[in-house]
C-alpha cells in the first residue's frame, strides 16, 4: 500500500498530521468548544425550508458575492457591537478557518511573515505553512495576557506582514484590552487580524475590536457562527474590515466558494438569532461557576471571556485526561504543558466533569 512518504509531497508536510481534536464516543464531550444546545425544532424547520428552497436552483451556481448573506451579517454585527457596518465591509466563507487562509493568501505568502503570541490557536502556524508564509511566535505573559513591551519589540524587530491576535484567546480564554489592540495597530507595518471567534461570550464591558475599524484600514476582525450560534455543522465564518480588504480577499477566493445551501442555512440562522443566541448568557454563567469551582479546588485557572476554561497545573496532564475519558468525560489536552481545557456544556455535563475530576484527583493523591 502506498504511503504519504512515497508521494512527492512538499518537504515541509512530511511527517505532519491532520489537525483535529480527538473524537471519541463518550457520554460527555467537552473538548471542542461547541454550543451544547442544539437548535429547536422551529429553527431546524426554518433551516430545512431555506435549504429546500436553495435546492430548487442547485443546477445553477450560487451568488459568488454572497450579497444577501453579507447584508444579514452586517445587520447582525452592527447590532452586536454597536458599530454601524455595511455589506461591503463583510465577507463570509466556510468557517473562519477559510477566512484566515484567504487573508494569508492575500497578504502573506513567500517572503512574507506572520506573527502571533503563544499560547494561542494552534491552526495559525498551519495557515502560515499552507500559504508559504514565514511564522514567528512570541510569548504571552505568565497570566496569558499580552506582554505589550515584548510584543512591541517583536513587531519592531520582525516587521510582520500579518499579525494574528485572538480575543478571547484560544486556549486561554483571555480577552485583549482595547488599548493594547490600539497600540499594536499603531506599531504594525502590515495587517492586524483580531480573531473574535468567541466574542459573543465575552463579559459585559469587554469591547469588540470592531470599534476600532474606523480609521484603521489594515485591521480585520474575524467571527464565526460555529460557537455562540450553535452552527458548527454549518461552517460559516466571516470577517469585518475596510471594503478594500474585502476586495483583496475576493481576488484569492475560489470561484463560488460558498454553496447556495450554506448561504441559505446561515441566513436562516441569522433570522432566528435571538433564539440561537438565547443560551449564551446561560453558558457565561456556567463558565463563571466552573472557574469558581476549579479555584475552590485549588487549581490555577485562567480568566476566561470564552465558552471554555483553561486550568491546571498537572505533573502528568495526559494521565488526568485519560482518567476523565475512562469516566466518560472528554476534555482537551491542549495549551501550555501541565494545563487542560474544558468546554462549557450543560449543567448536567459540567456536573459529570466535576465528579469525574474529583475522582481522578482522589485516585492520584
Buried (B, 14 or more C-beta within 10 A) or exposed (E): EEEEEEEEEEEEEEEEEEEEBBEEEBEBBBBBBBBBBEBEEEBEEBBEEBBEEBEEEEEEEBBEBBEBBBBBBBBBBBEBBEBEBEBBBBBBBBBBBBBBBBBBBBBBBEEBBBBBBBBBBBBBBBBBBBBBBBBBBBEBBEEBBBBBEBBBEBBEEBEBBBBBBBBBBBBBBBBBBBEBBBBBBEBBEBBBBBBBBBBBBBEEEBBBBBBBBEEBEBBBBBBBBBBBBBBBEBBBBBBBBBBEBBEBBBEBBEEEBBBBBBBBBBBBBBBBBEBBBEBBEBBBEBBBBBBEBBEEEEBEBBBBBBBBBBBBEBEEBEEBBEBBBEBBBBBBBBBBEEBBBBBBBBEEBBEBBBEBBEBBBEEEE
